[in-house]
Amino acid sequence: MSTNSINPVRWFVKKAARQGVALTSLASGLCREAGVRVLTYHRFGNASRDPFCVTLEDFEAQMAWLARQNLAVSLADIQSFLAGEKVFPDGAVLVTVDDGFQSLYWGALPILKKYAIPAVAFIPVSEIGTVSNNTEAHLTWGEIEALARAGIIIASHSFSHRSLGKIKLEEVRQEVVRSREELEKKLGLTVTAFAYPFGTRADFNEATIAILQKSNYQLAFTSQHGAISPKLNPLALPRVKVEGGEALWMFRLLVGGGLDAWKWIDRFLWQLQQRR
Ligand SMILES: [Zn+2]
């Protein structure tokens, strides 16, 4: 989920760190993994210094570049790739958008359509149609239906957007089953994919993976950085977060694997947390 209160120092330090990792891995070629990646977006618009919000100008430049390079793939493509049935050019990516905010509908959708880019929307079902004071409103059922009609794949981001790693297993089961059932019933479609709320190492584990498997999910995505490959568990796949306020050169590095090394930073922070 998003946090709007980004202080300027933290903003610039984080941006410098992301760009440093991307440029270093470009220069060294060391940490880059060959393969396909899944990009994570959240909101679109003009919130300044909000890493969760990408401007529509930047998003359009990114989608236009993906279309020119012919790098955009669909969720079905990713499934075929994981099954070893399909190969893609190095740097192919799937676009995903988390949290079900309305700017996906009025902002991103026309751009996705214009450039024929496939995308997946991960929806926290209890938040559908809700308005909060500190961020934009969530999609309504009608808007989600329109996204589905436009070819956007609708998938689950749990029911109430809680960390699955921090609640009882019975509650995990309810989060994953209830969200899928409500989406399927209201929209008349089949939900096969899931994105873990928050998606850090603390937010999923072997038990949550087993529950997703029993609940008929085929693919699940974390927020851990890296490329995906057929040797990975399809219910704990990494993604790469696209942040607001980054130039097209940074986006091109992300797509090419420039932030794969960020997973070592994620892991380091995880270990620090465990020690507390
Ligand atoms: Zn989320």
Boltz pocket constraint, residues with backbone or C-beta under 6 A from the ligand:
constraints:
  - pocket:
      binder: B
      contacts: [[A, 1], [A, 98], [A, 99], [A, 157], [A, 161], [A, 196], [A, 197], [A, 198]]
      max_distance: 6.0
